[in-house]
Amino acid sequence: MSFLKAEWRKLAIANYKVDPSLLAGYLPYGTELDLWNGRCYASLVGFMFVNTRLLNCRIPFHVNFEEVNLRFYVKRLERGEWKRGVVFIKEIVPKPALTFVANTIYNENYETMPMKHRWEETEGERLVAYSWRNNSRWQTFSVRASKEATAIATGSETEFITEHYWGYARVSDTRTNEYEVTHPRWNAYTVLDYTITVDFGEVYGQGFSFLNNQEPASVMLAEGSEITVENKQCIDQRLAQKAAKLSKKV
């Protein structure tokens, strides 16, 4: 049974080029940075959880809600094949129970803040906006885009950003939680304009304050789909070393 089933909808994504050294302290054991054409990206992502079920149960008042996160991209080599995943700097949600479950079970970096969203459509375009209040200040990420979504092109930057199917959370210098996220290939909208009113230093720590004055390299809006989050596994350096020694003996 999947740990969580839901829909992720209207994913607004702003991608910032960052120095890889900025992320070194966040990199989980067993992973390495995953680059797009030599670029190291950190992404601000806002979206809606819809029809959420935990262990196949709908929890009252926790079915539909916003999330905004700051994440970066990693990969892990396992049995000769690369697993491509994400690591979260911080995930913001409006319900404290969500924060408790994710931080306790998956060792993630959730934080609870008041949140709201706007989805509006006109004859020719749509507006998607996500807002969250940090202390007394509202932060907002909004995207104006085409009304109709189209298939994401193979080999594109949008494919790179949206086709990461694993989550990694740093437990210690030698242990990492790994979990799979499943979903079909997404469609995306053409972005016409965007507004980002975020104090990155205040929300995500002073190490990210430079993003206040940096334009994103790209902005995307993906439709999303039904998703599952599978149960975690632990990657442990000591167990890996033992397994390696046994394989040599054999």
N, C-alpha and C positions, 0 to 999 in steps of 0.2 A: 504494500500500500504506500502511495506517495505521501510524504510528510505534508505537503500543501498542494492544493489545486486552486487555480484562479484564472482570471483573464487579466493580462496587462494591456492597457489600452492608451492610445494617443501618447506615445513616448516622445517627448521633446528632448533633444540631445544637442548639447553644445560641446564641441571638442576643442580642447586647448593644447597647444604644443608646449611641453614642459621639459626641463632638464631631467634626464633619467636619475641623476643623483638625488633629486628631490624625493624620489619614491623609494630609495634604498632601505630606509628604516621601516617601511610598510610592507616590504616584499616577503611573502610567506616562504618558509622553508620548502625546498623542492620545486620552486617555480623560478622563472626568469621573465623579464619584460618581453612583451609581444609588441613589436613595432610595425607601423604602417609606412612602407617606403622610407624607412629610416627615421620616422617621426615617432616620438614617445608622446602618447596622448593621455590626458586626464579629461574625463567627461562629466559635465553636469547633466543629470538626467531627471526629468520629472514625468510622472505618469500616474494612472489610476489603477488600483487593484479593484476588480469587479468580480462578484460572485465567488468570493473567497471561501474555501473550505479547509479546515485544519483536520488532518486525519479523517477526511471525508465528512466532517461535521461543520455545519454553518454556525458560527458563534454570533449570537445577537450583538448588534451594534459594531461588528468587526467584519462586515461582508464587503462593503464598498468604502474605499478610503484612498487618500493621496499618498504618494511617496516621492521624495526628491533625494537623490544621492549624488555624491561625488565619487567617481570610481576610476580605476585604471586597468590596463589589460596585461595579462600574463599568459604564459604557456608552460606546460609541464610534459616532459618526455616520459612515457610509460610503455614499456615493451616495444620500443622502436616507433611509437606513434605519438604525435603531439596532441595533447588536450589543450584547447584554448579557452581561457576563462577570464574572470574579472575579480578584482579585489576592491573592497569598498573602504574609502576614507571615512565616510559617515553616511548613514541612511536616516533620513528624517521622516517620521510618520506622526499622525495625530493622536494615536491611542497608546497609553502606557503599557497595556498588556502586550501589544505587539513588540514593543521594545524589550520587555522582560523576556518573552519567549525566544526571540531571535538572539539576544545577547547571551542568554543562559545556555541554550541548546547548541547554537552554531558559533558562538564566540564572535558574533558580528559587532558592528559599531553603530547600533541604532540609538537615536535620541528622539524624545517626544517634544513636539512643538505644535501650537495651533496652526492649522492649515486650511486652505480653501482652493478651489479651482474654478475656471470658467471654460466652457466649451460653447462656442457660438458659430452658427453657419449663416452665410448670406447666399445669394444666388450663385456667386462665383468663387467663394473662398471660405475658409474656416479660421477661427481663432482658438488657440489652445493656450491656457495660462495656468500656472501653478504658483501659489504664494504660501509662504510660511513666516511665522513671527518669531524672530530670535530676540529674546529680551523684549523690548518694546517696539522694535523696528520690523516692519513687514519687508520681506525679500520677495522678488517676483522674477519669474522666467516665463516669457510669453512668446509665442510663435504665430505668425500669420502665414497661411499656406493655401495651396490649391485645395479645392473641394474634393477632388477624386484622387485616390491613391493608385499607384502603379507598381509593378513588380520591381524589386531591387535588382539592379544589374549585377551579373556575375563578375567578380574581380574588382568591384567598385569599393570606394572608401566606406560607403554606407553598409555594404555587405560585411566588411571587416568589423565595423563597430557593432553590428547587430548579431553576427554569427559567432558569439562566444557562449558556449553551452556548459561551462563549469564555473562554480563559485569557490573561491579560496579565502580562508580566514586564518590569520596568523594566531597561533596559540602560544608559542614560545619560539626561541631560536631554533629548536629542533623538532617542532611539531606543528602540523597544519591540518585544519579541517577542510575536507573537500566534499562538494556535493554537486550533483548534476541538475541542470535546469533544462527541461525539454520543451520545445515548441516548434511548430512548422516555420517555414521560411516566411518572412513578413513582406508586406507591401509598404510603400512610403509615399508621402506627399511631397510636392515641390515647395520648398520654403520661399516665401516672398519677402518676408521681413521678420525681425525678431527684436525683443527688448529684454535685456538682462540687468536687473537692478538688484545686485547682490553684493554684500560686503563679505568677500571670501575669507578675509582674515578673521573677522568676527565670528563667522559661522564655522569655518573649518580649521582655524588656527593661523597664526601669523605667517607660517611658512608658505601659505597660499595667498597672502594679501596682494602679491604682484598681479594676480589675475584680475584685480579690480581695474587695472589700467591696460589690460591686454584683450584684444579682440579675439574671439574664437576663430580657429582655422576653418571650421565648418559648423553649420547648424542643420539639424535634420528633424524630421517628424515622421515617425513610423506608426503604423496603425496598431501593431501588436496582435495578440491572439490569445487563445487558451494556453496555459503553461502548467507545468508541474515542477515542484521542487522536491527532489528525492532526498532520502535519508543520508546523513553525513557518513563519511569515512575519515579515519585519522591516518595521516601520513607521519610516521615516526622515524626519525633518523636511526635510532638504535635498532628498531626492527628491520629497517632496510639494510643496515650493516650486517646483522645476523643472517639475513636471507642471502646477501651477497657471499658471505663466507661459506654457507652451506652449499651454494651453487658451485663454488670453486672446488669443494671437496668431491662433489658428485662428478 
